[in-house]
Amino acid sequence: MDSRPSFPLGGYPRASDPGNRLAVHAGWATTSGMSTTPRGAQRVLTDRKLTAAQKYRRMVVGEVGAAAFLWYELCTSLLSSWPGAVGYWLRARFYPTLFRRCGRRVIFGRNLTIRHPHRISLGHRVVLNDGVLLDAKGTTGDGILIGDDVFIGWCSVVTTTDGTLELGPGCNIGAWCRIGTYGHTRIGAKALLAAYVYIVGADHEATRTDIPIVDQPSVSRGGVEIGEGTWIGTKATVLDGTRVGAHAIIGAHALVTEPIPDYAVAVGIPAKVIKFRRPASAPAPEAPPRSSGASANPLE
Ligand SMILES: CC(C)(COP(=O)(O)OP(=O)(O)OC[C@H]1O[C@@H](n2cnc3c(N)ncnc32)[C@H](O)[C@@H]1OP(=O)(O)O)[C@@H](O)C(=O)NCCC(=O)NCCS
């Protein structure tokens, strides 16, 4: 059986698609029928009608059968923190059975948090370093699709709720990153995310002032797309609904609020293009003047 996940090259909703602006996240309160209940995980975990077992299922394992539930409990509680080479060996032996698909020679670090693994696919030779959290909760979307040779660094969080999150083959996620989405977020092949990068996959609706923002629904602008071969500098933040082009560079501490073209180098808050890298086979595009008040994005 070919256990490799497939990576569609496009065709999923983008922020610019008609009707895709501020899609209210399915599953929680809607704008018209807004309640004053807390949101997301808080909503589930503080729901007085749910039992502890129901909450655990909803937040951690999902709607799986009793056998799968017990197997998950056994594997994670016995093997998660097992130290040394024996721990790596045992996890490599048994953890693949938890996932929707798992390729060969995957390395499972210590103290991973794996939630809803039946909605997660791992390619060959994926590395999940110690402390990584993968969470694919929800019932819609394709969950998490991780390509071959992907490396996810120490304590990074990769999460989707009712969405699809793709990490393309060979991409490298540094330590302490957070990638989340309620929509469809894609990190392209061989993209490099430095430590502490935040890919923001949703927003909070804030249109009403009569109730707190925490009680208003989550909204999605469709997710984020990071092009292949792109380098995102440390502590950069990429907001929901934006696209960073292929082979671009985003400077350390930048805030990406608008599309960044292929091969561009963008820095600052908000991120503005300061120059272009020269593709091997093409002359460098002219960099826009930095001092003009207009947007520096040449695609606009
Ligand atoms: C974006 C970056 C690649 C640009 O490097 P560079 O091409 O050598 O650019 P320069 O150093 O010549 O800087 C060009 C201009 O951009 C400014 N600049 C560079 N990086 C910046 C940043 N992160 N934020 C704001 N301004 C930045 C410089 O001050 C300079 O401004 P000036 O022309 O007014 O003097 C680099 O500065 C950077 O941020 N790299 C990320 C490093 C990182 O996160 N590493 C983690 C390890 S994976």
The ligand as a Tripos MOL2 file, in Angstrom:
@<TRIPOS>MOLECULE
LIG
   48    50     1     0     0
SMALL
NO_CHARGES

@<TRIPOS>ATOM
      1 C1         15.5820   39.5680    5.6170 C.3       1 LIG1
      2 C2         17.0610   39.2730    5.6300 C.3       1 LIG1
      3 C3         17.3160   37.9020    5.0030 C.3       1 LIG1
      4 C4         17.7150   40.3710    4.7890 C.3       1 LIG1
      5 O1         19.1030   40.1370    4.7460 O.3       1 LIG1
      6 P1         20.0030   40.9800    3.6690 P.3       1 LIG1
      7 O2         19.5390   40.6280    2.2880 O.co2     1 LIG1
      8 O3         21.4060   40.7300    4.0140 O.co2     1 LIG1
      9 O4         19.5300   42.4570    3.9060 O.3       1 LIG1
     10 P2         20.3800   43.6690    4.5180 P.3       1 LIG1
     11 O5         21.0120   43.2620    5.7980 O.co2     1 LIG1
     12 O6         21.2310   44.1840    3.4290 O.co2     1 LIG1
     13 O7         19.2360   44.7230    4.8700 O.3       1 LIG1
     14 C5         18.5760   45.4750    3.8800 C.3       1 LIG1
     15 C6         17.6790   46.4680    4.5890 C.3       1 LIG1
     16 O8         16.6060   45.7770    5.2450 O.3       1 LIG1
     17 C7         16.6590   46.0200    6.6470 C.3       1 LIG1
     18 N1         16.3400   44.7650    7.3140 N.ar      1 LIG1
     19 C8         16.9810   43.5890    7.1660 C.ar      1 LIG1
     20 N2         16.3710   42.6520    7.8890 N.ar      1 LIG1
     21 C9         15.3340   43.2410    8.5060 C.ar      1 LIG1
     22 C10        14.3510   42.7590    9.3850 C.ar      1 LIG1
     23 N3         14.2880   41.4710    9.7490 N.pl3     1 LIG1
     24 N4         13.4200   43.6260    9.8130 N.ar      1 LIG1
     25 C11        13.4560   44.9380    9.4250 C.ar      1 LIG1
     26 N5         14.3730   45.4290    8.5940 N.ar      1 LIG1
     27 C12        15.3000   44.5790    8.1420 C.ar      1 LIG1
     28 C13        18.0730   46.4890    6.9360 C.3       1 LIG1
     29 O9         18.1250   47.3020    8.0800 O.3       1 LIG1
     30 C14        18.3900   47.2530    5.6850 C.3       1 LIG1
     31 O10        17.7440   48.5060    5.7660 O.3       1 LIG1
     32 P3         18.4230   49.8350    5.0920 P.3       1 LIG1
     33 O11        18.5120   49.5280    3.6150 O.co2     1 LIG1
     34 O12        17.4700   50.9200    5.4290 O.co2     1 LIG1
     35 O13        19.7730   49.9580    5.7190 O.co2     1 LIG1
     36 C15        17.6550   39.2190    7.0640 C.3       1 LIG1
     37 O14        17.8590   40.5120    7.5730 O.3       1 LIG1
     38 C16        16.7740   38.4350    8.0310 C.2       1 LIG1
     39 O15        15.8660   38.9560    8.6860 O.2       1 LIG1
     40 N6         17.0550   37.0980    8.0960 N.am      1 LIG1
     41 C17        16.3530   36.1970    8.9530 C.3       1 LIG1
     42 C18        17.3270   35.6140   10.0000 C.3       1 LIG1
     43 C19        16.6910   34.5440   10.8000 C.2       1 LIG1
     44 O16        15.5580   34.6280   11.2040 O.2       1 LIG1
     45 N7         17.4160   33.4760   11.0150 N.am      1 LIG1
     46 C20        16.9070   32.3220   11.7440 C.3       1 LIG1
     47 C21        17.6990   31.0950   11.3990 C.3       1 LIG1
     48 S1         16.7720   30.0060   10.3180 S.3       1 LIG1
@<TRIPOS>BOND
     1     1     2 1
     2     2     3 1
     3     2     4 1
     4     2    36 1
     5     4     5 1
     6     5     6 1
     7     6     7 2
     8     6     8 1
     9     6     9 1
    10     9    10 1
    11    10    11 2
    12    10    12 1
    13    10    13 1
    14    13    14 1
    15    14    15 1
    16    15    16 1
    17    15    30 1
    18    16    17 1
    19    17    18 1
    20    17    28 1
    21    18    19 ar
    22    18    27 ar
    23    19    20 ar
    24    20    21 ar
    25    21    22 ar
    26    21    27 ar
    27    22    23 1
    28    22    24 ar
    29    24    25 ar
    30    25    26 ar
    31    26    27 ar
    32    28    29 1
    33    28    30 1
    34    30    31 1
    35    31    32 1
    36    32    33 2
    37    32    34 1
    38    32    35 1
    39    36    37 1
    40    36    38 1
    41    38    39 2
    42    38    40 1
    43    40    41 1
    44    41    42 1
    45    42    43 1
    46    43    44 2
    47    43    45 1
    48    45    46 1
    49    46    47 1
    50    47    48 1
@<TRIPOS>SUBSTRUCTURE
     1 LIG1         1 GROUP 0 **** ****
